[in-house]
Amino acid sequence: MSADNGHSPVLSLQGMHKRYGGVHALRSANLTISGPGVVHILLGENGSGKSTLLGILSGQTRPDQGTITLGGQEVTFASPVDALARGIAMVSQETAVAPDLSVAENVLLGRGLVRRGPILSWGRTERRARTVLDRLELDCDPRARVGELPPDQRQMVEIARALSSEARILILDEPTSSLTDDEVEALFRVVRQLKREGVAVIFVSHRLPEVFTIGDEVTVLRDGATVAAGPIAAFDDTSLVEAMVGEGSAYGRNGAARPVAQGGGTALTVRGMRVPGAVRGVDLEVGRGEIVGVSGLVGAGRSEMLEAIFGARPIAAGELTVAGEPFRPRSPRHSIERGLGFLPPDRKGQGLVLGLSIQTNLTMVETIGRSRAAIPRPETEWQRVADTCERMQVRMASPALPVGSLSGGNQQKIALAKWLLRDPTLLLLDEPTRGVDVAAKAEIHAHLKTIAANGVGMLVSSSENEELIELCDRIVVMSRGRMVASLSQDEATEAKLVSSAGGHV
């Protein structure tokens, strides 16, 4: 369905600007839903401004400039409650349910629970919830605990909660990122039903086959600006990818090839690895001195694969070797003893202990599995720490200071450098430059290339395709837990990575 000629669009955002300090998140971005029952696709790479635009639309963010028109009337949203009262509901990428409450309580939470005086009427509450669940053809017990439901049903419960508020515009932010093919089709059946009821849907996805299956219209953001918009039938895979990444950057790459360390053999081989709920059969090889990138959308299984190799997740099937020797990771400690290091994506919560000193953070994994005789003497350790900080260009007053006192970029260097004191065979790096500035990112990339040139193999997962193209010798692409493409340094472009990750190989 779409708006008839002469009728106001259901929703229009025009000239949206939003700045955070010196960063322009939005630069005159526009989005228009032509009519009720329209599925409007919102596309854009990470950092394109999608989240900021959706934050404005859902009342979570106040724009610096721009107008929102709803059914022909200009409106402003002071809060998410305000947006919801206007009929706009959002289901975020991270499912926001209360796992210890029942399905009925989650569906009607905060606005629909039926009371008889001060007492909650469970029977009437469950019947009201059942009405909403039936609308979505969701066959689950309203009394069931939400935390016991599978991921797709938990997501449906959140959609049911949005619909219980009589939402006329539903925002679905990456709703298929962690769903199987069958679960995606079930979701699409719900979306089609909402279309028939006249509910407009803003559907955020990177998966191009989904875009053309479910979408009616599309808006593409790049660098905070709307760069393409119109009926989905006016686009194809190539034109959408070029709009997302820019025609100039979609073809070709910058920088010369980095020579891979020769004669080092293989650091890691993976054959047929499966990780429950995340990885569905992966074959992979990383040479000594080789940097292999892992690209893919959220939910593709990138992080889970690295965690499993490091022993932080169980492996259901598959064979691994490290430095040519069979390896079955039993725990992170076991992996560390075999020469593996792991840089997690959350340095503050997982990679460092912010209240401890720089020296303590640097040396905390060095002694794992080593005898007392192999532990460096205090004066030797102090010198090694100083030398490592100098080599990594860590800007600090003293290694005795808390690591939390450092800037984000220097913290990330410490989180990486602690593994170098163990002379690793293989480094597993998940989002190695997340949350650092441009200068620190360039320095970290330079350090990683130097480390690789000394014979260390690296498996690098990143949500930034530009980073992988700049850094890696080879890039593999994951989609829905499977490896779907492998591109050499000369072959890798943003266009190919986006297309492969979206299911178009």
Rosetta blueprint (number, residue, H / E / L):
1 M L
2 S L
3 A L
4 D L
5 N L
6 G L
7 H L
8 S L
9 P L
10 V L
11 L E
12 S E
13 L E
14 Q E
15 G E
16 M E
17 H E
18 K E
19 R E
20 Y E
21 G L
22 G L
23 V E
24 H E
25 A E
26 L E
27 R E
28 S E
29 A E
30 N E
31 L E
32 T E
33 I E
34 S L
35 G L
36 P L
37 G L
38 V L
39 V E
40 H E
41 I E
42 L E
43 L E
44 G L
45 E L
46 N L
47 G L
48 S L
49 G L
50 K H
51 S H
52 T H
53 L H
54 L H
55 G H
56 I H
57 L H
58 S L
59 G L
60 Q L
61 T L
62 R L
63 P L
64 D L
65 Q E
66 G E
67 T E
68 I E
69 T E
70 L E
71 G L
72 G L
73 Q E
74 E E
75 V E
76 T L
77 F L
78 A L
79 S L
80 P H
81 V H
82 D H
83 A H
84 L H
85 A H
86 R L
87 G L
88 I E
89 A E
90 M E
91 V E
92 S L
93 Q L
94 E L
95 T L
96 A L
97 V L
98 A L
99 P L
100 D L
101 L L
102 S E
103 V H
104 A H
105 E H
106 N H
107 V H
108 L L
109 L L
110 G L
111 R L
112 G L
113 L L
114 V L
115 R E
116 R E
117 G L
118 P L
119 I E
120 L E
121 S L
122 W H
123 G H
124 R H
125 T H
126 E H
127 R H
128 R H
129 A H
130 R H
131 T H
132 V H
133 L H
134 D H
135 R H
136 L L
137 E L
138 L L
139 D L
140 C L
141 D L
142 P L
143 R L
144 A L
145 R E
146 V H
147 G H
148 E H
149 L L
150 P L
151 P H
152 D H
153 Q H
154 R H
155 Q H
156 M H
157 V H
158 E H
159 I H
160 A H
161 R H
162 A H
163 L H
164 S H
165 S L
166 E L
167 A L
168 R L
169 I E
170 L E
171 I E
172 L E
173 D E
174 E L
175 P L
176 T L
177 S L
178 S L
179 L L
180 T L
181 D H
182 D H
183 E H
184 V H
185 E H
186 A H
187 L H
188 F H
189 R H
190 V H
191 V H
192 R H
193 Q H
194 L H
195 K H
196 R H
197 E L
198 G L
199 V L
200 A E
201 V E
202 I E
203 F E
204 V E
205 S L
206 H L
207 R L
208 L H
209 P H
210 E H
211 V H
212 F H
213 T H
214 I H
215 G L
216 D L
217 E E
218 V E
219 T E
220 V E
221 L E
222 R E
223 D L
224 G L
225 A E
226 T E
227 V E
228 A E
229 A E
230 G E
231 P E
232 I H
233 A H
234 A H
235 F L
236 D L
237 D H
238 T H
239 S H
240 L H
241 V H
242 E H
243 A H
244 M H
245 V H
246 G L
247 E L
248 G L
249 S L
250 A L
251 Y L
252 G L
253 R L
254 N L
255 G L
256 A L
257 A L
258 R L
259 P L
260 V L
261 A L
262 Q L
263 G L
264 G L
265 G L
266 T E
267 A E
268 L E
269 T E
270 V E
271 R E
272 G E
273 M E
274 R E
275 V E
276 P L
277 G L
278 A L
279 V E
280 R E
281 G E
282 V E
283 D E
284 L E
285 E E
286 V E
287 G E
288 R L
289 G L
290 E L
291 I E
292 V E
293 G E
294 V E
295 S E
296 G L
297 L L
298 V L
299 G L
300 A L
301 G L
302 R H
303 S H
304 E H
305 M H
306 L H
307 E H
308 A H
309 I H
310 F L
311 G L
312 A L
313 R L
314 P L
315 I L
316 A L
317 A E
318 G E
319 E E
320 L E
321 T E
322 V E
323 A L
324 G L
325 E E
326 P E
327 F E
328 R L
329 P L
330 R L
331 S L
332 P H
333 R H
334 H H
335 S H
336 I H
337 E H
338 R L
339 G L
340 L E
341 G E
342 F E
343 L E
344 P L
345 P L
346 D L
347 R H
348 K H
349 G H
350 Q H
351 G H
352 L L
353 V L
354 L L
355 G L
356 L L
357 S E
358 I H
359 Q H
360 T H
361 N H
362 L H
363 T H
364 M L
365 V L
366 E L
367 T L
368 I L
369 G L
370 R L
371 S L
372 R H
373 A H
374 A H
375 I L
376 P L
377 R L
378 P H
379 E H
380 T H
381 E H
382 W H
383 Q H
384 R H
385 V H
386 A H
387 D H
388 T H
389 C H
390 E H
391 R H
392 M L
393 Q L
394 V L
395 R L
396 M L
397 A L
398 S L
399 P L
400 A L
401 L L
402 P E
403 V H
404 G H
405 S H
406 L L
407 S L
408 G H
409 G H
410 N H
411 Q H
412 Q H
413 K H
414 I H
415 A H
416 L H
417 A H
418 K H
419 W H
420 L H
421 L L
422 R L
423 D L
424 P L
425 T L
426 L E
427 L E
428 L E
429 L E
430 D E
431 E L
432 P L
433 T L
434 R L
435 G L
436 V L
437 D L
438 V H
439 A H
440 A H
441 K H
442 A H
443 E H
444 I H
445 H H
446 A H
447 H H
448 L H
449 K H
450 T H
451 I H
452 A H
453 A H
454 N L
455 G L
456 V L
457 G E
458 M E
459 L E
460 V E
461 S E
462 S L
463 S L
464 E L
465 N H
466 E H
467 E H
468 L H
469 I H
470 E H
471 L H
472 C L
473 D L
474 R E
475 I E
476 V E
477 V E
478 M E
479 S E
480 R L
481 G L
482 R E
483 M E
484 V E
485 A E
486 S E
487 L E
488 S E
489 Q L
490 D L
491 E L
492 A L
493 T L
494 E H
495 A H
496 K H
497 L H
498 V H
499 S H
500 S H
501 A H
502 G L
503 G L
504 H L
505 V L
